[in-house]
Amino acid sequence: MDFYTSDDFLPDQSIGYLVKMCGQQGTAILDRAFAVDGLTCSQWSALISIHFDAAPTCASLARDLVHDKGAMTRMMDVLEARGWVERTRSAEDRRIVRLSLTDAGREVTMRCRDKVVDLWNRCLADWSHDEITGFIAQLQKLRRTLEDTAACA
């Protein structure tokens, strides 16, 4: 049986709308928190992704973060100019350029990560551990479903 009908499909009950609004509000809060570091939430997402992925490329980063490849290349230009990211051409395939964090890039990434941890802990202060882990599990399930759906589209 379907959950939604055209009669009861309202913004406050729409999973897509609620997830989008939570994401936008979280991004706005993080943009303000990162401003002192001269960083945006999008830039931090790229830096933390580079931190967790050994030698990604602009293309893989764009795919993982659902960004345009050209926009990701321009973002890497900015982060490289700030001394936070370095590009290294692959010895095996000269067409491939790997990304890595510099020491300064790791420092700003970890400093901002601590801000994210603090923010989420404050936002979830009145949630139980079980509520948080259950919510994370449901979001992961939704993400897998959406990835599978996108692959079939």
N, C-alpha and C positions, 0 to 999 in steps of 0.2 A: 504494500500500500504506500502510495506517495505521501510524503510529509506535507509538502506545500500544495496549495490550490491557488488559483488566480484571485479568489475571494479573500484569502487571509495572508497574501504575500505583501507584507508591510516592512518598511525599512528596519524598524526595531526588532523584527523577527527574522530578517534576512542574514544568513551566515556571511555571505559575501560583503554586504554593507557593514556589518559589525566588525568583521576582520579588517576591512579597509579603514574604517574610522579609528579602530585601535592602533593600526599601523601608522596612520597619519598623525595621530596624537602623540604616539611614542616618538616618532621622527621629530616632531616639533620640539618636544621636551629635550631630546638628545642634541638637536641642533643648538639649542640655547646652552646646554651644558658643555658642549664641545667648542663653543665660540671662543672661549678664552684660550684654547689651544690652536685656534686658527683652522678648525676642521669642521666639516659637515658630517652628518650621520651617514650619508652615502659614501663619503671618502673613508670614514672609519670602517664601514662595512667592507670596503675593498681591502683596507689594511689588515683587518682581522682575518679576512678570508685568505690573504697571502700568508699570514702568520700560520694558519692551520693547514694550508695546502703547500706541500713542498714544490717550489718552483712552478707556479702556475703561469699561464700566458694571458695576455689581454683577452683573447678570444674565450678561453675557458672561464675567466673571471666574469666576463660579460654574460656568458651563458648561465653561470651559477647564480649571479645576482640579478638576472633578467634585465640587463642593460643593453643598449645599442653598442656594437663593437667600436664604432667611431667615437661615441661619447666616452667609452671606457678608456680608449687610447688617449683622449684629451685629458681625462682625469689622471691617468698615469703620468702624463707630461707635467701636470701641476705637482703631483706628489713627488716626482723625481726632482723637479726644480727646487722643492722645499728640502730636499735631502733625505726624504723618508723611504723612497723606493729606488732600487737600482735595477737596470735591465742588463741581462747577460745573454748574448747570442749562443745558441746551442752548438757544441762542437760536432755533434752527430749530424745535425741538419741546420744549416745556416739560416734557413727561413724562419726558424723558431726562436723567439726571444722570450726567455724566462724572466719572471719577476721575483724579487726578494726584498725583504725589509733591510734597511741599513740599521745601524745601532740606534740612531736618532728615531728612525721609524718604529723600531720595536719599543722604544721608550714611550713615545706618544701613544702608540697602540695600546700598551698595557695600562698607561695612566687613564686613558679613556675607557678601557675595559672595566677598570675599577669603578668608574662613574656609572657605567651601565649596571654593574652588579649592585651598587648602592641604590640606584633608581628602582630596579626591579624588586629588590628586597623591601624598599619602602612601599611600593605599589601593592605588593602581595602580603603586607604585614598582617592583614586580617584574614588571610586564607590559611587553611590547614595544609599540612604537608601532603596529605592525601588528595586534597582539592587541586593543588598545584601539579602533582605528578599525574593525576587523572586528566587534567586539562592539557598538559603537554602531550600525553599519549593520544588524546583525541585530535589535537592539532597535527601531530605526526601522521596519524591515520588519514586525515583530510588531505595533507600534503601528498601522501602516496597516491591517494585516489585521484587528485588533480593531475599529478604527473602521469599516471596511467591514462587518464582521459586525454591529456594533451598529446600523448604518444599515439593515441588512436585517432585523433582528429585529422 
